[in-house]
Amino acid sequence: MELSLLEFARGIGSIGAFKVIRLLAREGYLKRRGGINVPTQKAEGLLGVRRAITRGGKRPSYHWQTYVTEVGEKFFADMIETELRDFGHWELKR
């Protein structure tokens, strides 16, 4: 199963999960809709939305979750690595 967007962003490490998500939104890959970050047409094949199930209580709980495909993992990791090399983590906007 593919990594969720938050799991992928946490795996980047040095710049923090929320900076990674904001960077993807600023580049036009994500749009905020209905309380979650939804992939745009630009992110077709790189990001997707699925219905996730959590079983913390007696009954299962369902929610929408954005995930990163295998192709997306490689693409975004290279893109973020290039941004960090060019600008450094301190210059990536919040």
PyMOL commands that place a pseudoatom at each C-alpha (Angstrom):
pseudoatom trace, name=CA, resn=MET, resi=1, chain=A, elem=C, hetatm=0, pos=[0.000, 0.000, 0.000]
pseudoatom trace, name=CA, resn=GLU, resi=2, chain=A, elem=C, hetatm=0, pos=[1.255, 3.477, -0.841]
pseudoatom trace, name=CA, resn=LEU, resi=3, chain=A, elem=C, hetatm=0, pos=[2.399, 5.924, 1.811]
pseudoatom trace, name=CA, resn=SER, resi=4, chain=A, elem=C, hetatm=0, pos=[-0.005, 8.608, 2.942]
pseudoatom trace, name=CA, resn=LEU, resi=5, chain=A, elem=C, hetatm=0, pos=[1.014, 12.173, 2.156]
pseudoatom trace, name=CA, resn=LEU, resi=6, chain=A, elem=C, hetatm=0, pos=[1.848, 12.845, 5.811]
pseudoatom trace, name=CA, resn=GLU, resi=7, chain=A, elem=C, hetatm=0, pos=[3.931, 9.658, 6.138]
pseudoatom trace, name=CA, resn=PHE, resi=8, chain=A, elem=C, hetatm=0, pos=[5.838, 10.576, 2.977]
pseudoatom trace, name=CA, resn=ALA, resi=9, chain=A, elem=C, hetatm=0, pos=[6.424, 14.136, 4.213]
pseudoatom trace, name=CA, resn=ARG, resi=10, chain=A, elem=C, hetatm=0, pos=[7.667, 12.883, 7.598]
pseudoatom trace, name=CA, resn=GLY, resi=11, chain=A, elem=C, hetatm=0, pos=[10.134, 10.620, 5.796]
pseudoatom trace, name=CA, resn=ILE, resi=12, chain=A, elem=C, hetatm=0, pos=[11.859, 13.588, 4.149]
pseudoatom trace, name=CA, resn=GLY, resi=13, chain=A, elem=C, hetatm=0, pos=[13.291, 14.470, 7.543]
pseudoatom trace, name=CA, resn=SER, resi=14, chain=A, elem=C, hetatm=0, pos=[15.312, 17.643, 7.583]
pseudoatom trace, name=CA, resn=ILE, resi=15, chain=A, elem=C, hetatm=0, pos=[12.650, 20.241, 6.695]
pseudoatom trace, name=CA, resn=GLY, resi=16, chain=A, elem=C, hetatm=0, pos=[9.529, 18.914, 8.421]
pseudoatom trace, name=CA, resn=ALA, resi=17, chain=A, elem=C, hetatm=0, pos=[6.285, 17.416, 7.204]
pseudoatom trace, name=CA, resn=PHE, resi=18, chain=A, elem=C, hetatm=0, pos=[4.224, 20.586, 6.964]
pseudoatom trace, name=CA, resn=LYS, resi=19, chain=A, elem=C, hetatm=0, pos=[6.873, 22.457, 4.961]
pseudoatom trace, name=CA, resn=VAL, resi=20, chain=A, elem=C, hetatm=0, pos=[6.883, 19.576, 2.461]
pseudoatom trace, name=CA, resn=ILE, resi=21, chain=A, elem=C, hetatm=0, pos=[3.086, 19.689, 2.134]
pseudoatom trace, name=CA, resn=ARG, resi=22, chain=A, elem=C, hetatm=0, pos=[3.099, 23.478, 1.764]
pseudoatom trace, name=CA, resn=LEU, resi=23, chain=A, elem=C, hetatm=0, pos=[5.830, 23.229, -0.877]
pseudoatom trace, name=CA, resn=LEU, resi=24, chain=A, elem=C, hetatm=0, pos=[3.715, 20.769, -2.902]
pseudoatom trace, name=CA, resn=ALA, resi=25, chain=A, elem=C, hetatm=0, pos=[0.703, 23.084, -2.584]
pseudoatom trace, name=CA, resn=ARG, resi=26, chain=A, elem=C, hetatm=0, pos=[2.749, 26.118, -3.649]
pseudoatom trace, name=CA, resn=GLU, resi=27, chain=A, elem=C, hetatm=0, pos=[4.058, 24.225, -6.687]
pseudoatom trace, name=CA, resn=GLY, resi=28, chain=A, elem=C, hetatm=0, pos=[0.466, 23.439, -7.713]
pseudoatom trace, name=CA, resn=TYR, resi=29, chain=A, elem=C, hetatm=0, pos=[0.248, 19.734, -6.857]
pseudoatom trace, name=CA, resn=LEU, resi=30, chain=A, elem=C, hetatm=0, pos=[-2.209, 20.095, -3.946]
pseudoatom trace, name=CA, resn=LYS, resi=31, chain=A, elem=C, hetatm=0, pos=[-5.322, 22.137, -3.273]
pseudoatom trace, name=CA, resn=ARG, resi=32, chain=A, elem=C, hetatm=0, pos=[-7.164, 22.412, 0.037]
pseudoatom trace, name=CA, resn=ARG, resi=33, chain=A, elem=C, hetatm=0, pos=[-10.742, 21.148, -0.312]
pseudoatom trace, name=CA, resn=GLY, resi=34, chain=A, elem=C, hetatm=0, pos=[-13.148, 19.767, 2.269]
pseudoatom trace, name=CA, resn=GLY, resi=35, chain=A, elem=C, hetatm=0, pos=[-10.628, 19.669, 5.108]
pseudoatom trace, name=CA, resn=ILE, resi=36, chain=A, elem=C, hetatm=0, pos=[-7.964, 17.651, 3.254]
pseudoatom trace, name=CA, resn=ASN, resi=37, chain=A, elem=C, hetatm=0, pos=[-5.285, 18.346, 0.677]
pseudoatom trace, name=CA, resn=VAL, resi=38, chain=A, elem=C, hetatm=0, pos=[-6.597, 17.091, -2.665]
pseudoatom trace, name=CA, resn=PRO, resi=39, chain=A, elem=C, hetatm=0, pos=[-4.340, 16.470, -5.680]
pseudoatom trace, name=CA, resn=THR, resi=40, chain=A, elem=C, hetatm=0, pos=[-4.774, 18.761, -8.673]
pseudoatom trace, name=CA, resn=GLN, resi=41, chain=A, elem=C, hetatm=0, pos=[-4.692, 17.704, -12.329]
pseudoatom trace, name=CA, resn=LYS, resi=42, chain=A, elem=C, hetatm=0, pos=[-0.975, 18.507, -12.357]
pseudoatom trace, name=CA, resn=ALA, resi=43, chain=A, elem=C, hetatm=0, pos=[-0.437, 15.688, -9.810]
pseudoatom trace, name=CA, resn=GLU, resi=44, chain=A, elem=C, hetatm=0, pos=[-2.296, 13.021, -11.797]
pseudoatom trace, name=CA, resn=GLY, resi=45, chain=A, elem=C, hetatm=0, pos=[-0.416, 9.730, -11.444]
pseudoatom trace, name=CA, resn=LEU, resi=46, chain=A, elem=C, hetatm=0, pos=[1.763, 11.122, -8.635]
pseudoatom trace, name=CA, resn=LEU, resi=47, chain=A, elem=C, hetatm=0, pos=[-0.844, 11.599, -5.902]
pseudoatom trace, name=CA, resn=GLY, resi=48, chain=A, elem=C, hetatm=0, pos=[-4.252, 10.056, -5.256]
pseudoatom trace, name=CA, resn=VAL, resi=49, chain=A, elem=C, hetatm=0, pos=[-7.127, 10.020, -2.760]
pseudoatom trace, name=CA, resn=ARG, resi=50, chain=A, elem=C, hetatm=0, pos=[-8.379, 6.903, -0.999]
pseudoatom trace, name=CA, resn=ARG, resi=51, chain=A, elem=C, hetatm=0, pos=[-10.815, 6.067, 1.754]
pseudoatom trace, name=CA, resn=ALA, resi=52, chain=A, elem=C, hetatm=0, pos=[-8.865, 5.039, 4.861]
pseudoatom trace, name=CA, resn=ILE, resi=53, chain=A, elem=C, hetatm=0, pos=[-10.237, 2.950, 7.712]
pseudoatom trace, name=CA, resn=THR, resi=54, chain=A, elem=C, hetatm=0, pos=[-9.170, 3.308, 11.332]
pseudoatom trace, name=CA, resn=ARG, resi=55, chain=A, elem=C, hetatm=0, pos=[-10.316, 0.900, 14.006]
pseudoatom trace, name=CA, resn=GLY, resi=56, chain=A, elem=C, hetatm=0, pos=[-9.535, 2.817, 17.184]
pseudoatom trace, name=CA, resn=GLY, resi=57, chain=A, elem=C, hetatm=0, pos=[-12.938, 2.234, 18.767]
pseudoatom trace, name=CA, resn=LYS, resi=58, chain=A, elem=C, hetatm=0, pos=[-15.609, -0.435, 18.589]
pseudoatom trace, name=CA, resn=ARG, resi=59, chain=A, elem=C, hetatm=0, pos=[-16.670, 0.442, 15.057]
pseudoatom trace, name=CA, resn=PRO, resi=60, chain=A, elem=C, hetatm=0, pos=[-14.450, 1.333, 12.115]
pseudoatom trace, name=CA, resn=SER, resi=61, chain=A, elem=C, hetatm=0, pos=[-14.044, 5.001, 11.251]
pseudoatom trace, name=CA, resn=TYR, resi=62, chain=A, elem=C, hetatm=0, pos=[-13.665, 6.119, 7.634]
pseudoatom trace, name=CA, resn=HIS, resi=63, chain=A, elem=C, hetatm=0, pos=[-11.933, 9.231, 6.318]
pseudoatom trace, name=CA, resn=TRP, resi=64, chain=A, elem=C, hetatm=0, pos=[-10.410, 10.462, 3.052]
pseudoatom trace, name=CA, resn=GLN, resi=65, chain=A, elem=C, hetatm=0, pos=[-6.642, 10.327, 2.784]
pseudoatom trace, name=CA, resn=THR, resi=66, chain=A, elem=C, hetatm=0, pos=[-4.225, 11.612, 0.151]
pseudoatom trace, name=CA, resn=TYR, resi=67, chain=A, elem=C, hetatm=0, pos=[-1.483, 9.153, -0.782]
pseudoatom trace, name=CA, resn=VAL, resi=68, chain=A, elem=C, hetatm=0, pos=[1.730, 9.282, -2.818]
pseudoatom trace, name=CA, resn=THR, resi=69, chain=A, elem=C, hetatm=0, pos=[2.286, 6.708, -5.577]
pseudoatom trace, name=CA, resn=GLU, resi=70, chain=A, elem=C, hetatm=0, pos=[5.659, 5.014, -6.157]
pseudoatom trace, name=CA, resn=VAL, resi=71, chain=A, elem=C, hetatm=0, pos=[6.315, 7.264, -9.155]
pseudoatom trace, name=CA, resn=GLY, resi=72, chain=A, elem=C, hetatm=0, pos=[5.309, 10.264, -7.051]
pseudoatom trace, name=CA, resn=GLU, resi=73, chain=A, elem=C, hetatm=0, pos=[7.695, 9.293, -4.262]
pseudoatom trace, name=CA, resn=LYS, resi=74, chain=A, elem=C, hetatm=0, pos=[10.669, 9.372, -6.624]
pseudoatom trace, name=CA, resn=PHE, resi=75, chain=A, elem=C, hetatm=0, pos=[9.514, 12.525, -8.414]
pseudoatom trace, name=CA, resn=PHE, resi=76, chain=A, elem=C, hetatm=0, pos=[8.800, 14.545, -5.251]
pseudoatom trace, name=CA, resn=ALA, resi=77, chain=A, elem=C, hetatm=0, pos=[11.935, 13.317, -3.448]
pseudoatom trace, name=CA, resn=ASP, resi=78, chain=A, elem=C, hetatm=0, pos=[14.064, 14.507, -6.381]
pseudoatom trace, name=CA, resn=MET, resi=79, chain=A, elem=C, hetatm=0, pos=[12.170, 17.807, -6.561]
pseudoatom trace, name=CA, resn=ILE, resi=80, chain=A, elem=C, hetatm=0, pos=[12.564, 18.487, -2.833]
pseudoatom trace, name=CA, resn=GLU, resi=81, chain=A, elem=C, hetatm=0, pos=[16.232, 17.467, -2.893]
pseudoatom trace, name=CA, resn=THR, resi=82, chain=A, elem=C, hetatm=0, pos=[16.833, 19.952, -5.720]
pseudoatom trace, name=CA, resn=GLU, resi=83, chain=A, elem=C, hetatm=0, pos=[15.003, 22.715, -3.827]
pseudoatom trace, name=CA, resn=LEU, resi=84, chain=A, elem=C, hetatm=0, pos=[17.093, 22.035, -0.734]
pseudoatom trace, name=CA, resn=ARG, resi=85, chain=A, elem=C, hetatm=0, pos=[20.319, 22.013, -2.712]
pseudoatom trace, name=CA, resn=ASP, resi=86, chain=A, elem=C, hetatm=0, pos=[19.446, 25.295, -4.447]
pseudoatom trace, name=CA, resn=PHE, resi=87, chain=A, elem=C, hetatm=0, pos=[17.925, 27.237, -1.551]
pseudoatom trace, name=CA, resn=GLY, resi=88, chain=A, elem=C, hetatm=0, pos=[18.565, 25.415, 1.733]
pseudoatom trace, name=CA, resn=HIS, resi=89, chain=A, elem=C, hetatm=0, pos=[15.931, 24.447, 4.260]
pseudoatom trace, name=CA, resn=TRP, resi=90, chain=A, elem=C, hetatm=0, pos=[15.869, 27.887, 5.913]
pseudoatom trace, name=CA, resn=GLU, resi=91, chain=A, elem=C, hetatm=0, pos=[14.763, 29.606, 2.686]
pseudoatom trace, name=CA, resn=LEU, resi=92, chain=A, elem=C, hetatm=0, pos=[11.829, 27.294, 1.939]
pseudoatom trace, name=CA, resn=LYS, resi=93, chain=A, elem=C, hetatm=0, pos=[8.776, 29.299, 2.932]
pseudoatom trace, name=CA, resn=ARG, resi=94, chain=A, elem=C, hetatm=0, pos=[6.448, 28.184, 5.669]
for i in range(1, 94): cmd.bond("trace and resi %d" % i, "trace and resi %d" % (i + 1))
show_as sticks, trace
zoom trace
